[in-house]
Amino acid sequence: MGPRCGSSARRTCRRAARRWSTVGASDGSFKRPNGAINGFQTGASSWVASNRGRDEGDADWAKALRSNLDATSTRRAHSAALGFDETEPVNPFTIVNDELSAISARMRQAVTSEVPALATAAEYFFKVGAEGKRMRPTVLLLMASALTDLSSGGADALSGARAASVSIDHAPAHEVPDDTRRRQQRLAEITELIHVASLLHDDVLDSAATRRGLRALNLEVGNKLAILAGDFLLARASVTLASLRNTEVIELLSRVLEHLVTGEVMQMTAKPERLMSFDHYFQKTYFKTASLIANSAKAIVLLGGHDTETASHAYDYGRHLGLAFQFQDDVLDFVGSGSVLGKPTLGDLKEGIATAPVLFAAEEHPSLSALIERRFKHVGDVELANDLVRRSDGIERTKALAREHSALAVKAVEALPAIDCPHALRCRKGLKELAHMAVRSEEHTSELQSLAGSR
């Protein structure tokens, strides 16, 4: 372990945490609300906590932890009474696998085109075997089911709802869906279309060679057609989004598009001094990675007719899940296997990007600052930066940051309104499991790789 950062660095950390405590708040603001609880309301509280002494914040944290443990005991007793064993392991992907298959079939129809070259490009990552784990649709369908009570109708109601949900929606994209679950499925489709479009664009910007273990589309068809294919997917997503006839949901997903562009421009145009800023790093990470899943989770709850408080919890879950996985992905870029990741290791350094492990390491090794500010362009910069990161506690501190956001994602699920439906409880367990999987090392990397935003 390297030495802890000095008092000046600690003050900088604290100021950054206070400024960034609610970046990406559910109302879209960047203001810090009064009464924020240390350790729960700040996006950077893990690394602040690692450098501060015991104070009143520790008492707040302990009180919140005791309350959380009490609530967990109550939930377990309640779940047992409903015939649902909360200790039983669940696989979040298998819970919604059949419904995902139906959505995937619809998406393959949605990306067809009368222009053969465009069709080939647009369908590239939607072909069977190339669509990845469909993480975002999985999260959204689990969230929708976690708030849907099917217990009142008994087994027949549950089997009927499942049968309807796994049937393929053949309606045209512009046609208004006829029930709530269909609208929620459309949103899951929209989210995946936006995600894949952003990947196609990012691969061109980054001159990427691989994606999901395949040759990047830009190498297959050229940069121009790859960009146009991404535009085509966004156009198809926009038509489907309009069919939902919900202005708040349309606003949320439109904001996501703005965030994706803003995050990319921030990354491309940041001045050297901004590259050293945790504020810049956290905000960019939210825009490029967490905004899509956070705002989509909020939208799917609103489509289900739930109140704004519940939608806010869903948003918090998506935001913290996205951040947790991105921070873990930052770690894996240093310690993971390229064959498992589906992309080369040290990719961020090679692209000139300083992630959390590097920024933490720079507090211990000031010589890293010059490398960060010139984006590791000189011969030997990448190798030297990698060595300095490994000789610091930057990787461990980033892991701690990922674990904190994973815990906050779990806390958001536990804040959802109580429900007396075993299937809904199982889906909530699935959401928690995704949060836990996000911070396990390479054990579940292949399942969760798609959740990290493309750099």
N, C-alpha and C positions, 0 to 999 in steps of 0.2 A: 504493500500500500504506500502511496506517495503521501506527502504531508498535506494536511488540510489547508484550504484556502485561508488567507489572512483576513484580518478584520475588515479591511477595505473591500475585499472580494465578497465577504459575507454581507456587508451592507448593500452591495450591488445586487446580490442574489435576492435579498429581501425586497428591495425596491422593485426589481423585475417581477417578483411573485405578486406583489400588491397590484402592480399595473396590469398583470396578466391573469388576475384571479378569476375573471369571468369572461375572458375572450371566448366568443362563440356562445354566449349565454342564450337561453332559449328565446329571448325576445329580440335577439340579433344585436344587442348592445354590447359595449365593451366597458361598461362602468362597473365598479366594484360596489355591490350592495352593502348597506350597513349590517353589522352583526354577522359577518362571515365567520365561520368556524375554522380555526387553524387546522390544517391537515385534511380538510374536506372540501373547502371552497376555492382553493388555489390550485392552478394547474401545475405549479412548480414547487408545491410544498414539500415533496420528498427531499429535494436537494437543498431547500432552505432548512428543513428540519435537521438534516445531517450536519449543519454547520452552526446551529444555535444552541444556547444553553437551555436549561429547564426554565420555563416561565408559565404564565397563566394559560398559554395555548396548550400546554401539555395537560392541564387540568380539564380544559374543554374537550380535548381529544379523548381523554380517559372516560369522561362522562358520556360522550357520544358512543364510545365503544361499549360501555356497560349497557346503555339503552339498546344498542343494536343486538347484543347478546340476549337480552331479555326478550326482544321482539322475535328473535330466531327461535327461542324455546317455545314461545307461544304459537308460532307458525307450525312448528313440528307437531305439537300436540293437536292442533287443528287439522293438519293434513292427515294424521293418523286416523282421526275420527271420520274423515271422508273416504278412507280406504286407499289413500295414496301414500306410498312410502317415500319420504323425502330423501332417505339415505340410499335408495336404490339408484345405481348409476344409469344415466341416460345418454344416448347418442343424439345430439341436437340435429344432426343431418338426417338421420333415419325418421325422425318424427314427422318431417315435412317432405320426405323424399318423393313420394308419389305426386304431391301437389307441385313440387318443383319440376318434375318431369313434364307435367302438363303445361306449365309456364314456359319451359324451355322449348317445347314443341310450338307453342304460339309465337315465341320470339323468332324461331327459325322461319316461320311464315312472314313475320313482320319485316324482316330484313331482305326479303326478295325484291328484285328489281327487274324491269324489262331490259335494262342495259346489262349485258353479260359481264363486262369487266367490273362494273360497280357491284353487281350481285356477288361475284366471286370475292371481292375485297370485303364487302360488308358482312358476308357470311363466315369469314375466316375464323373468328373465335366463337361462333355459335354452332359449328358443326358438332355432331355427337363425338365425344372424346376430347374436344378442344375447348369446352366451355368452362373448364375449371370447376371449383367447388361451389360456385354460385353463392358465395358467402352473404352478400347483401340481401338477396331474396330470402335466404334462410333466416336471417335475423328478422326481417320484416314479417314473414309469415309466422314465425314463433311469437313475435310481439302481438300480432293481430289475434292469434289463438290464445295467448296468455290473458287476454282481456275479454274473451268470448265465453259466456256461460252456456254450455250445452247440457248441463246436468238436469234441468227441469223436465226435459222431454224423455229422459231415460236413454237406454241403449239405442233405441230406434232413431231418436233425434241425432245422436252422435254419428251413427252409421250413415244416416241420410245426408248429414252435412258433409261428411268425408267423401261420400260418393259424388256429391255435387262439386266439391272443391277439386277433385282429381280429374274431372272431365275437361277436355280441351275447349277453351273459349275460341270459337271460330268467327266471332263477330268482327266486322271491320274496325280498324283502329279508331275511326271517328264516331262510331256508334256508342251511345251512352250505355254503360253496363247496367244490368237490370237488378242487381242486388249488391249488398255491402261487400260480401266476400269477393265478388268479381271486381269491384272497384279496387279493393285492396290488392288483388292479384295484378291488376293493371299497374298499380303503383310499383309493385315489386319488379315488374317488367321494365317500367320506365327507368327505375334506378339502375338496373343492370345495363340498359342501353346507354345511359349517360356514362356509367363507369367504363364500359368498353370503348366508347368514343374517346374518352379522356386518355385511355391507354394508347390508342392509335395515334393521337396527336402527340402525346409525350414521347413515344418511341421515335417519332420523326425529329422532335426537338433534341432528344438525347442521342440520336444516331444509334439506337439500341440494336443489338444483334439477335437477342432472344426474348421471348415472352411466353410464359407458361410452358417452358420447355420446348417451344417451337421457334422456328425462325421468325423474327419480327416481320410484320406485314410489309413494312416499308422496304425490306430487302426483297420481298417476293414480288411486289407490284410497283415499287418506286414511291418516293415521298409524296408526289402530287396526288396520286390516286389514294394513298393511305390517308392523307388529310381529308380528301373529299369523301372517303368512306366514313370517316368519323363524323363529318358534317351531316352525311345522310342519316346516320344513326340518331344524331341529335334531332334532326327534322322529324324522323319517325316517332321519337320519344315525345316531341312537342305535340304532335297530333293526338297521340294517346293521352297525354296530360290534359289537353283541352277537353277530351271526352268525359273527364271526371266532373266537370261543371262545379268545381269548388275553388273559389278565388284564393282562399287562404293557402290551400295545398299548391296551387299554381304559383303563388308568390314564394312559397318555401323552396320549391324545386328550381324556380328561376334564380333565387338567391344562391343556390348551390352552384349553378353555372357561372355566376359572377365570381363566386369564391374560387372555383377551379382556375379561372383565368387570372384572377388577382394573385393567387398563390404562385402560379407559374411565373408571372411577370416579376413578382417580388424576388423570386429565386434568381431570375436572369439578370436583373438590373440593380441589385443591392450594391451600395457603395462598400468599399473595403471595411470601414468601421462598423457597418451594420452586420457584416458577416460574423462578427464576434459577439453579437447581441443575442442573449437568450430570448428577449422579447420578440425579436425578428424571427428566430427559429420556431418558437412556439406558435406564433400567429400564422406563419407560413404552413406549418404542419397541420394546424386546424383547417385552414383553407383547402389544402391539397388532399388531405386524408379523411379527417373526421367530419367535415361539414356535410358531405353527401349522406353518410349513414345516420348522422344525428338528425338532420332535417327530414330525411325520409322516414325515420322511426316516428318522429313527431307527426308527420303527415298521415301515416297509416293509422295512427290512433285517432286523429281527427276524423278521418274517413269512417271510422267505426262508431262515430257519434259520442265519443267520450269527452270529458271536460278538459279544460286547459291545464289544470294541475296534473292530471294523468299524462297528458301529452308532453308536459314539461319533464316528467320523470322518464318518459320514453326517449326524449331528446338527450337527456343527461346520460342515459345508458349508451346510446349510440356514440355520443361525443367521447365518453371515457373509453369505450371499447376501441374506437378508432385510434385514439391517442395511445392506449396501452399497446396495441399491436404495432403501431409505427415505431414506438420507442424500442420495443423488442426487436423489430426488424432492423433498427439501427445497430443493435448489439450483434445480431446475426451477420451483419455485413462484415464484422470483424472476426467472429468466431465460428460462423456457420460453414456449411459445405456448399460449394457452388452447385453440385449435382442435385442437392436437396432443395436449395433455394430456387433453382431454375434460372439463375442469373449469376454472373461472376461475383466473387467476394471483393471487398474494397471498391465496389462499384461507385459508391458515393464520393470517395476521395478522388477516384479517377475522373469523375465528372466535375470536380472542383467544389463539392458540397461538404460543408462542415456540419455534422450531425451532433447529437447530444454527447456521445462519448468523447468526441474531439473537443467540444466546448468545455466540458468538465476537465479534460486533461490539460487544456490550456491554462487553467487556474493553477495547476501544479508545475507546468512546464511553459513558462512565458515565451520561449522560443517558438512555440507553435503558432503564435499570433501572426508572425510574418508569413508563414505558410498558408494560414487560413485566408489572410487578406489578399494574397496573390493567387488564391484558388488552386494551390498545389500544382502550379504550372511548370516549375523548374524540374529538371532531371533530378530524381532522387527524393523529391518532396513527398510522394505517396508513401514510399518505404519508410522515410524518417517519421512521418506523422503516425503511421501504423505502429512503429516501435515505441514512440512516446506515449501513445494511447495505451498500449499494453503495459507500459511501465508506470501507469497511473491507476487511480481507482475510477476512471471515467466509465468503464464498462459496468462495474458493479453499481455505480450511482445511477446509471441509466436503467439497469435492471430494477433497481428500487423504485424509480419513477414509473416504470411500466407496471410494477406490482401495485403501486398506489392507485393508478387509474383503473386497473382491473378490479380492485376492491371497491372503488367508487361505482363502477358499472354494476357490480353485484348489489350494492346498496340501493342503486336506483331501481332495480327489479324488486327488491324487498319493500320499496316505498309504494309500489303499485297498490291499488285498492284491493281489499280482501275479496276472494272469490271462492265459491263452493263447488268447483268443477275440477275433478281429477285431471282431465285432459289439459285444462288451462294451467294447473299447477305443474304438470309435467313439462309444459312448454316454458314455464318460468324457470324450472330447473335446467332446461336446455339452454336458456339465455345465460344463466349463471355459468354453466359449463363452458360456453363459448368464451366468457370472460376469463375463466381459469386457463383455458387452452391458449389464450393469447399470450400468456407469459411463461409458458413452458418452452424449453429450449427448442431443439429440433424435432422433438417427439411429434408435434402436430404442425410443423412448419408448412407441409404441403397442403393441409386443410385450410390454413389461415393466410397463406402468402398473398392471396388476392385482396386481402383487406388493407394492406399497406399501400399508400398512395405511390404512384410512380413518381420518382424523383425527376 
